[in-house]
Amino acid sequence: MDRGKKLTNFYGNKNSKIYMDLKDIVRENALRYLPAKSLFRCFGVCRDWKHLISTPFFAHNQSNSFHSVSGFFYQSQAGVPSFMSLDPVAYGVPDPSLKFLPEPVDIRSSCKGLLCCQGRTGYKAYYICNPVTKQWEKLPKPDADHGSDPAVVLVFEPSLLNFTADYKLVCAFPSELDGYEFEIYSSEKRSWIISREICFSERKLMPKSGIHVNGTVYWQTMGFGITAFDLISERFQLLDSAVGTLGMRNGKLCSAYVHAQNLVVNMLSNTHSNTMQMNSHAKMWEEMQPKIHVDISLPASSNNNASGRYGYGHGGVVFIGGDVVLLSNGNKFYSYDMKKRASKDLGELDIDTKAGIVGYVNSLVEL
């Protein structure tokens, strides 16, 4: 009697994801993890993919999913901004010279796909831009004088709840009271605010050494020191520095340098070790083990902390972020992948040694 009835499928239906075509699986689960340049190449796959990638919702998802260091912005000796890609096929921007901005600029800082530049005319305004989409914002004039080489750090953390980029620009500037003050721009409030906190110290900040890690901005100072500024409490702290260039790895502040063909990485483990009781074994910095041997010929230097973001002329570590390390020997650059234990020759570049080099994420984040 039941021979003519259609059997029920107890294992799923055609609306289930297990029945999705491969192109649909890639579209729904993989595309947002690709860098911007690779996504633009996907425009030619089909009309649906092109429409999806062009939507603000997809740009929002991609900026929250893709965080890999893709390359580095720097200033050429002619003063023109340029881009050094870790993989030219996968990573890139349509206009590395940033000619879409209304005036010539100097690169100051970068964070999660956004770039901070400073104009060269008038009051030298700050610009925040996305080099991929060519979107940009001009910030109002700060209340304080930041100087000719400002110690600015761009702070941006993508959020699933915010479709527009809420960012901060933090500047440590010399105070008339023999120390440093901090001025902060908030994109949410559209205004600058000078913090009440004053860092009384004879230490001189190294402007291009600034980095943001978990709500705190750090700058290296002359003499192996670090000035830390907590953005929530707006309090500063003076720390002892490890030798090397400051960076971030596994969500923690780190310092890296090359010694005897080994990459030495120290992680900040305890910012209060200097207040511990006598005979305490607590250390402020813990060396990452084992040391990593790098198969790159670099000049021996006892002053590796002078290389890196502040000036790479001595050779050594220029940048460390995540698993990516940028190394230099004069104007010759190499990248090193700490996860793959592999190095890549990026070639010799015409770079202004006085200008900084900032890491960049190939993101679609919208301003």
C-alpha positions, 0 to 999 in steps of 0.5 A, a space after each residue: 500500500 505504501 509502495 507509491 509514496 515518496 521516501 522522506 530524506 532524513 539526512 538533509 535537504 537541498 537548502 542545506 550547506 552540504 549540498 552547496 556548489 563549490 563556488 557558493 561555498 567559496 563565496 560564503 566562507 572563503 572570499 572574506 579572508 582574501 586580500 583586497 587585490 586578490 578580491 578585485 581579480 575575482 570580479 572576473 569570475 562571475 557577476 554574482 561575485 563582483 556584486 557581492 565584493 562591491 557591497 559595503 557589507 562584504 567590505 565590512 566582513 573582509 576588514 574583520 576577517 583579513 588581518 595579515 601584513 601585506 607589505 610596507 609603505 615607505 617614502 622614496 628619496 624623491 619624497 614620493 610614497 611607495 609600496 613594497 609588497 610581500 607578494 605582488 600577485 596577491 597584495 597591492 594598491 591602485 595608486 601607491 604614490 597616494 596622488 588621490 590625496 589633495 596635496 603631497 604627503 608624508 607617511 606617518 602611521 598605519 593600522 589594520 588597512 588605514 594609513 595616516 599621512 601628513 600634508 606638506 603645506 599650510 598647517 600640515 594637516 593629517 589625512 586618514 585614508 584607505 589606499 585601496 578604495 581611495 577614500 580619505 578624511 582630512 582631520 581638523 587642526 590640532 590644538 597643540 604644536 606636534 613639531 616637524 616630525 610628530 610621534 603619531 600612532 594610528 589606532 584602529 580595531 575593526 569591530 563587527 558592530 561598527 560599519 564605519 571605521 572608528 579610529 584614534 590618532 595619538 600624538 606625544 608632543 614636547 611639553 613646555 614643562 620639560 616632558 611630553 603631553 598627549 593629544 588624541 583625535 577621535 573619529 567618533 567625536 570628530 575632535 582633538 583632546 589634550 590629555 591631562 596626563 603629562 609625562 615628566 621625563 628627560 627621555 627623548 621619544 623616537 617619533 617613528 617607533 610608536 606602536 599600539 598593542 591592546 589599548 596601550 601606545 608604546 614609543 621607544 626612547 633614546 637610551 633603551 627605554 619605553 614610554 607607554 600611554 594607556 588610552 583608557 586610563 590616560 596614564 603613562 608609564 616608563 618601562 625598561 626596553 629590550 634591545 631591538 625594534 618594537 612590534 606585536 606578536 600573538 597580541 603582545 608587545 615584543 622587541 626583535 633584533 638579529 644577533 649572529 644570524 639568529 632572530 631574537 624576539 623578547 615578549 613583554 610579560 610583566 610591566 610591573 616587574 620593577 615594583 616587585 619585592 626584593 629577590 623576585 624572579 619576575 622579569 619584564 621581558 621573556 625571550 622567545 625560545 628557541 631562537 630562529 636562525 635566519 639564512 640572510 647575510 646581515 651586517 654585524 651591529 651592536 646597535 640594532 636598537 637604532 635600526 628598525 622604524 627609526 632608521 634602518 641604515 645599520 641593518 637588522 630588524 625594521 618591522 615585526 608584526 604577527 609572523 612577518 619580519 622585515 629585515 634590511 641590509 642598507 637599502 636591500 630588504 628581506 622578509 622572513 615568515 616566522 611560521 614557515 621559517 622562510 625568507 624572501 628577497 624583496 630587492 634593493 629599494 630607493 628609500 629615504 633613510 630618514 623616513 619611516 617604514 610602516 606595515 600595511 594590511 590590504 583591507 577594504 575597510 570603509 571610512 
